[in-house]
Amino acid sequence: MNLTKKLALLAFSSTMAIASVAKAETTIDFWSQPYGDQIKWQESYEALIEKYEASQSDVKVNFEILPWSDSRTKWLAIAQGGAAPDCADMWWLHSFSAIGGDKYGPMPLGDLASKLPIDEFYPGAMQDASWRGDIYGVPWRGDVRLMLYRSDAMKEAGIEDAPDTWDEVVEVAKKLTVRDGNNVTRWGYGFGTSAKIVDWLMPLYWQAGGEFMTEDGKTATIDNDAMRTALKWMHDMVNVHKVADPDSFEKGYVARPLFVANRVAMFGSAEQAWGKRMEAENPEVNGLWSFARSAKGPEDRDSFSGAGYLGVLRGTEKAEACVNWLSFLAKDENMQALSEASGNVATKPAVMASEFWTDRPYKLVVAEALQDAHTSQHPAPAWSAVSTSEPGGILYDMIYSTVIEQKDMDEAIKKAQGLMQAELDRTE
């Protein structure tokens, strides 16, 4: 072989070797918030990644957990151009897409969506992974909330069934509240197990027939009778019936230890993941609590439903590799693994029909409650600011001034309506 051919062969071999190394080193950055036990969550994803990489030798997945305490700020920053991973477990698609426009944040998948098993998911769940006609990924979890109550306390009070309506909740909560003079040793009712009081208002407002804004996200719709009905009910539970702890509206309130200690007998809106947590972390109360569907308000029994979806971020050059990874996660057995590890309801009928979701009475109630799910998403860039559960938050201040400070309700609602509309106008 002459020198020219040898040099050509060497050049070809070097090119192929470089290409092979480049192909083997393709890495996608993937983020997820933690669910359930963080160590188990990490281990579950590591097992899925190991299985995936064994079948895809040209792709590696760099997995990171984003703490919930940082997630809202982080995703807001990403939607405004901050550094982002290639793909992630995300939430509030509608708001973050509206904030990012065509530049930043969640990325519509276009033709790549055909690689995902869209038809295998609950149609309602796909609403949380779609925006204005585009598919952004696949939903993987639901967070439908239910009524949680101490069945032992109910039995002691001579109550056979969980309350089914607002009026029944009031009467049951009175019977479950225990006082020792002026000291309350057990509150009959708590609005929610989440620490966000705006989340407590949402299902009550929906149950009264309200919606926070128009479908296009341009007009605030909270100055109405439905809001007055919801706020009055909250106010009366604290100040008239005196069955709900006013301290629950203060920062630092933690619901689960109080429920375990039988200091609160019933929560109107509890995360279904509490079922898994109670069994694992508080076995001393196994058999002493139950779930029920949310109580029906004047119009319906809509329940707060958070949602998470697996999607791709604008700016990545690895969209196809990300979609292949998401397609792998969307398989029944992998969705099952994520559901079991997190305790969140799955978004595929095949998974919800599994033994895991049918082996306990409370899980059957969770599946039944899916029909009550009302997504917490709203189609406005300003929703995150409007709904923040901190002093200065528009809805937070309206609730606090009405329920705790007992200021004029009409004035509080009118003020919140104006502030909310100004936010929607400013960020349109």
C-alpha distance (Angstrom), angle and dihedral (degrees) to the residues before:
residue distance angle dihedral
M1 . . .
N2 3.81 . .
L3 3.79 123.3 .
T4 3.81 94.6 -103.5
K5 3.81 92.5 56.2
K6 3.80 91.5 45.7
L7 3.81 91.1 52.4
A8 3.80 90.8 47.5
L9 3.80 91.8 49.8
L10 3.80 91.1 48.6
A11 3.80 91.0 49.4
F12 3.82 91.1 49.7
S13 3.81 92.3 47.7
S14 3.79 91.3 49.0
T15 3.80 91.6 49.5
M16 3.79 92.0 50.5
A17 3.80 91.6 47.5
I18 3.79 91.9 50.4
A19 3.80 91.1 47.4
S20 3.80 90.6 48.7
V21 3.81 92.1 50.9
A22 3.80 91.6 46.3
K23 3.77 90.6 50.3
A24 3.79 93.0 48.4
E25 3.81 91.0 48.9
T26 3.81 97.1 56.0
T27 3.78 103.4 129.7
I28 3.78 129.2 -176.7
D29 3.79 121.3 -158.8
F30 3.80 111.5 -135.7
W31 3.81 126.9 -176.2
S32 3.77 132.8 -165.8
Q33 3.79 135.9 176.9
P34 3.83 113.4 -124.0
Y35 3.80 121.0 -100.2
G36 3.78 128.1 -168.4
D37 3.79 112.4 -23.6
Q38 3.81 105.9 7.7
I39 3.80 94.9 -147.2
K40 3.80 91.8 51.8
W41 3.79 89.6 45.4
Q42 3.80 90.7 53.3
E43 3.80 91.2 47.5
S44 3.80 92.3 48.9
Y45 3.78 92.5 54.0
E46 3.78 92.6 43.6
A47 3.81 89.4 54.8
L48 3.82 91.2 50.3
I49 3.80 91.5 47.4
E50 3.79 91.5 50.2
K51 3.78 90.6 51.8
Y52 3.79 92.2 46.4
E53 3.78 95.7 47.6
A54 3.79 90.3 49.5
S55 3.79 88.2 60.0
Q56 3.82 95.5 38.4
S57 3.79 107.8 45.2
D58 3.80 91.9 173.3
V59 3.83 95.7 59.2
K60 3.78 130.9 62.3
V61 3.81 125.2 -170.3
N62 3.79 119.5 -142.0
F63 3.82 103.9 -158.6
E64 3.81 124.5 -160.3
I65 3.80 131.7 174.5
L66 3.80 116.0 -135.4
P67 3.84 110.7 -154.5
W68 3.79 114.9 -123.4
S69 3.80 89.6 -127.2
D70 3.81 89.3 64.8
S71 3.78 99.6 32.9
R72 3.81 102.0 90.0
T73 3.81 93.1 48.9
K74 3.80 91.7 43.3
W75 3.80 96.1 50.3
L76 3.79 91.6 45.1
A77 3.80 88.8 53.4
I78 3.80 91.9 47.9
A79 3.81 90.8 50.3
Q80 3.80 87.2 56.0
G81 3.80 96.7 48.7
G82 3.79 104.5 -77.3
A83 3.80 123.0 145.9
A84 3.80 110.3 -72.2
P85 3.80 139.1 -173.0
D86 3.79 120.1 -116.4
C87 3.80 93.1 -107.3
A88 3.77 137.8 -8.4
D89 3.77 153.0 170.0
M90 3.81 99.6 -88.2
W91 3.80 142.5 171.8
W92 3.83 140.4 -162.2
L93 3.80 91.0 43.2
H94 3.81 93.3 170.6
S95 3.80 96.1 54.0
F96 3.80 97.1 40.9
S97 3.81 91.8 46.0
A98 3.78 90.5 51.4
I99 3.80 90.6 49.4
G100 3.81 94.1 48.5
G101 3.78 96.9 42.3
D102 3.80 111.9 -175.9
K103 3.82 94.1 -29.5
Y104 3.78 113.0 54.8
G105 3.78 143.9 17.0
P106 3.83 126.2 28.7
M107 3.79 116.2 17.8
P108 3.83 124.1 -139.1
L109 3.79 108.4 -127.8
G110 3.78 100.6 -143.8
D111 3.80 111.5 -177.8
L112 3.81 91.2 -2.5
A113 3.82 88.2 71.9
S114 3.81 88.2 75.5
K115 3.83 87.3 73.3
L116 3.80 90.9 63.9
P117 3.85 123.9 82.2
I118 3.81 93.3 -121.4
D119 3.81 94.9 159.5
E120 3.82 92.1 59.6
F121 3.82 94.1 67.7
Y122 3.78 130.3 81.5
P123 3.82 105.9 -89.7
G124 3.79 89.6 -131.2
A125 3.80 91.0 54.0
M126 3.80 91.1 54.5
Q127 3.80 88.8 63.6
D128 3.78 86.5 74.1
A129 3.81 92.3 54.4
S130 3.81 96.8 43.9
W131 3.79 132.0 74.0
R132 3.81 127.2 -174.7
G133 3.77 93.9 -22.7
D134 3.82 97.4 -44.2
I135 3.81 128.0 110.8
Y136 3.79 114.0 -131.4
G137 3.80 100.1 178.0
V138 3.78 140.0 -62.6
P139 3.82 128.6 -53.6
W140 3.78 112.2 -122.9
R141 3.80 105.9 174.5
G142 3.75 143.4 30.2
D143 3.77 126.4 -158.9
V144 3.78 102.2 -162.9
R145 3.79 111.4 171.4
L146 3.77 127.5 -139.3
M147 3.76 141.7 -180.0
L148 3.81 112.5 -79.8
Y149 3.78 120.4 -162.7
R150 3.78 143.2 168.3
S151 3.78 103.9 -109.1
D152 3.80 90.6 -166.0
A153 3.81 91.0 56.8
M154 3.79 90.4 48.0
K155 3.79 90.8 51.5
E156 3.80 92.2 49.1
A157 3.81 89.4 51.9
G158 3.81 91.1 50.9
I159 3.81 93.6 -113.1
E160 3.80 114.9 143.1
D161 3.80 103.9 -174.1
A162 3.78 136.0 33.3
P163 3.83 113.6 -101.4
D164 3.78 112.7 -91.5
T165 3.83 102.6 -167.0
W166 3.80 137.9 35.8
D167 3.79 90.7 -103.4
E168 3.79 91.4 51.7
V169 3.83 90.2 48.6
V170 3.81 89.5 56.8
E171 3.80 93.3 50.6
V172 3.81 94.6 44.6
A173 3.81 92.3 45.8
K174 3.81 90.0 54.3
K175 3.80 90.7 54.0
L176 3.81 92.6 46.6
T177 3.80 95.6 48.9
V178 3.82 111.3 97.0
R179 3.81 123.6 -162.6
D180 3.76 132.9 -171.8
G181 3.78 100.9 -162.4
N182 3.80 105.9 -58.7
N183 3.79 91.7 -17.8
V184 3.80 119.0 95.2
T185 3.79 110.4 -144.4
R186 3.79 94.0 178.4
W187 3.79 129.5 18.7
G188 3.76 114.3 -144.8
Y189 3.79 95.3 -146.6
G190 3.79 143.4 28.2
F191 3.79 122.5 -175.7
G192 3.79 96.4 -137.9
T193 3.76 146.4 -17.2
S194 3.80 92.6 -131.8
A195 3.80 113.6 91.1
K196 3.82 90.8 -130.5
I197 3.79 111.6 95.4
V198 3.80 92.1 -166.6
D199 3.81 86.1 64.2
W200 3.82 87.7 56.2
L201 3.80 91.7 56.9
M202 3.80 96.1 47.4
P203 3.82 100.3 72.3
L204 3.81 92.1 39.4
Y205 3.80 90.5 53.7
W206 3.78 91.6 47.3
Q207 3.81 90.9 46.4
A208 3.81 87.8 53.8
G209 3.82 89.5 53.9
G210 3.80 101.5 -98.5
E211 3.80 136.5 131.4
F212 3.78 123.3 -164.0
M213 3.79 97.1 -133.0
T214 3.77 144.0 -3.9
E215 3.80 118.8 -81.0
D216 3.81 92.3 -100.4
G217 3.80 91.2 55.2
K218 3.80 92.8 -124.1
T219 3.80 103.8 106.9
A220 3.81 129.1 53.5
T221 3.81 113.2 -135.9
I222 3.80 107.2 -173.5
D223 3.81 103.2 106.4
N224 3.79 96.3 88.9
D225 3.80 145.2 96.9
A226 3.81 92.5 -89.0
M227 3.81 90.8 61.6
R228 3.80 91.5 46.0
T229 3.80 89.7 51.2
A230 3.82 93.3 49.6
L231 3.81 95.5 45.4
K232 3.80 93.0 44.9
W233 3.80 89.9 53.0
M234 3.81 90.8 51.3
H235 3.80 90.9 45.8
D236 3.78 93.3 49.7
M237 3.80 94.6 48.1
V238 3.81 88.2 58.9
N239 3.79 104.1 32.2
V240 3.80 108.3 22.7
H241 3.81 107.0 29.6
K242 3.83 90.4 25.8
V243 3.81 93.2 -151.1
A244 3.83 98.1 123.4
D245 3.81 124.0 68.3
P246 3.84 112.8 -114.4
D247 3.81 88.2 -154.7
S248 3.80 88.3 67.3
F249 3.81 86.8 77.6
E250 3.78 91.9 60.7
K251 3.78 126.5 91.3
G252 3.78 114.0 -94.4
Y253 3.79 96.7 35.6
V254 3.81 108.8 143.7
A255 3.79 117.2 -167.8
R256 3.79 107.8 -167.5
P257 3.82 100.6 63.4
L258 3.80 88.8 49.5
F259 3.79 92.1 51.4
V260 3.81 92.4 46.7
A261 3.81 90.1 49.4
N262 3.83 90.2 49.6
R263 3.80 91.0 -116.2
V264 3.81 91.4 126.2
A265 3.80 116.8 35.3
M266 3.81 102.6 -169.2
F267 3.80 139.6 20.4
G268 3.78 120.1 -162.5
S269 3.80 95.3 -153.0
A270 3.81 118.7 29.8
E271 3.80 130.1 163.4
Q272 3.79 111.7 -109.0
A273 3.81 88.1 -135.1
W274 3.79 86.6 73.3
G275 3.81 87.5 77.8
K276 3.79 92.0 65.4
R277 3.81 92.3 40.5
M278 3.79 94.3 50.0
E279 3.79 92.1 51.3
A280 3.79 93.0 47.8
E281 3.80 102.0 36.7
N282 3.80 104.7 25.8
P283 3.80 107.6 35.5
E284 3.80 88.8 153.3
V285 3.81 88.9 78.2
N286 3.80 97.6 43.7
G287 3.78 107.9 134.4
L288 3.81 91.9 19.5
W289 3.81 99.4 87.3
S290 3.79 139.0 49.0
F291 3.78 142.7 -175.4
A292 3.80 126.3 -125.7
R293 3.78 133.6 178.3
S294 3.79 115.3 -87.3
A295 3.79 115.1 -82.9
K296 3.78 115.9 -98.3
G297 3.78 116.8 -109.7
P298 3.80 127.7 -160.4
E299 3.82 90.9 -66.4
D300 3.81 111.5 17.9
R301 3.82 145.2 -34.8
D302 3.82 99.8 -100.9
S303 3.80 111.5 167.8
F304 3.78 130.1 -151.1
S305 3.79 108.8 -101.1
G306 3.75 122.6 -170.9
A307 3.77 117.5 -166.4
G308 3.75 139.6 -164.7
Y309 3.78 128.8 -158.6
L310 3.77 135.3 -172.2
G311 3.77 109.9 -124.1
V312 3.79 148.8 150.2
L313 3.82 128.6 -103.7
R314 3.77 127.0 -130.3
G315 3.78 113.9 -106.8
T316 3.79 97.1 40.1
E317 3.78 119.2 126.6
K318 3.80 90.6 -159.3
A319 3.80 101.4 66.7
E320 3.80 94.7 131.6
A321 3.81 92.8 49.3
C322 3.81 88.8 48.6
V323 3.80 92.5 51.4
N324 3.80 90.2 50.4
W325 3.81 88.6 53.3
L326 3.81 91.5 47.8
S327 3.80 90.4 48.5
F328 3.79 88.6 54.9
L329 3.81 91.8 49.9
A330 3.82 89.5 48.8
K331 3.82 92.7 64.7
D332 3.80 113.5 113.2
E333 3.80 95.7 -114.2
N334 3.81 92.4 49.3
M335 3.80 93.8 45.9
Q336 3.79 85.5 50.1
A337 3.81 90.9 53.8
L338 3.82 92.0 50.1
S339 3.79 91.9 46.6
E340 3.80 93.4 50.2
A341 3.80 93.5 45.5
S342 3.80 94.3 48.6
G343 3.79 101.4 34.0
N344 3.81 88.6 -133.7
V345 3.78 120.4 134.2
A346 3.76 113.9 -100.5
T347 3.79 124.7 -119.0
K348 3.81 96.2 -136.9
P349 3.81 123.2 80.5
A350 3.81 89.5 -142.1
V351 3.79 91.1 61.3
M352 3.80 95.7 43.4
A353 3.81 88.4 54.0
S354 3.81 90.9 55.9
E355 3.79 124.2 110.8
F356 3.80 89.8 -106.8
W357 3.80 91.9 63.6
T358 3.80 96.2 40.8
D359 3.82 103.8 42.8
R360 3.83 98.4 86.4
P361 3.83 131.2 49.4
Y362 3.80 91.6 -128.2
K363 3.81 91.2 54.6
L364 3.78 90.5 55.5
V365 3.80 87.9 54.6
V366 3.80 89.6 51.2
A367 3.79 90.9 54.0
E368 3.80 90.2 48.0
A369 3.81 91.4 49.9
L370 3.81 91.6 58.2
Q371 3.78 87.4 84.9
D372 3.82 88.0 64.4
A373 3.81 95.2 52.1
H374 3.80 115.9 129.8
T375 3.79 113.9 -175.7
S376 3.79 115.8 -119.0
Q377 3.81 90.4 -146.6
H378 3.79 119.8 112.0
P379 3.81 127.4 -167.8
A380 3.80 98.3 -123.6
P381 3.81 132.6 95.4
A382 3.81 88.8 -139.3
W383 3.81 96.4 56.9
S384 3.79 93.5 95.6
A385 3.80 91.3 55.5
V386 3.80 94.0 41.8
S387 3.79 95.0 50.4
T388 3.79 101.4 41.5
S389 3.81 110.9 132.5
E390 3.79 96.8 -137.1
P391 3.80 133.3 98.1
G392 3.79 106.6 -79.9
G393 3.80 92.0 35.4
I394 3.80 109.7 126.5
L395 3.80 98.7 -129.5
Y396 3.81 93.0 33.7
D397 3.80 92.2 56.2
M398 3.80 91.3 46.8
I399 3.81 91.6 53.2
Y400 3.80 95.7 42.8
S401 3.79 95.4 47.3
T402 3.80 91.5 48.4
V403 3.80 101.6 41.1
I404 3.82 104.8 29.6
E405 3.80 105.0 22.5
Q406 3.82 90.5 34.4
K407 3.80 93.6 -142.6
D408 3.78 123.3 161.2
M409 3.81 107.5 -58.1
D410 3.80 97.1 -153.3
E411 3.79 92.0 52.5
A412 3.81 92.0 47.4
I413 3.81 92.3 50.7
K414 3.81 93.4 45.0
K415 3.81 90.7 50.3
A416 3.81 92.2 48.1
Q417 3.81 91.2 48.2
G418 3.79 91.1 54.1
L419 3.80 94.6 45.5
M420 3.79 92.5 46.1
Q421 3.81 92.3 49.2
A422 3.79 90.4 49.7
E423 3.82 89.6 53.1
L424 3.81 92.0 49.3
D425 3.80 90.5 49.2
R426 3.78 93.3 46.2
T427 3.80 95.3 52.6
E428 3.80 99.6 37.1
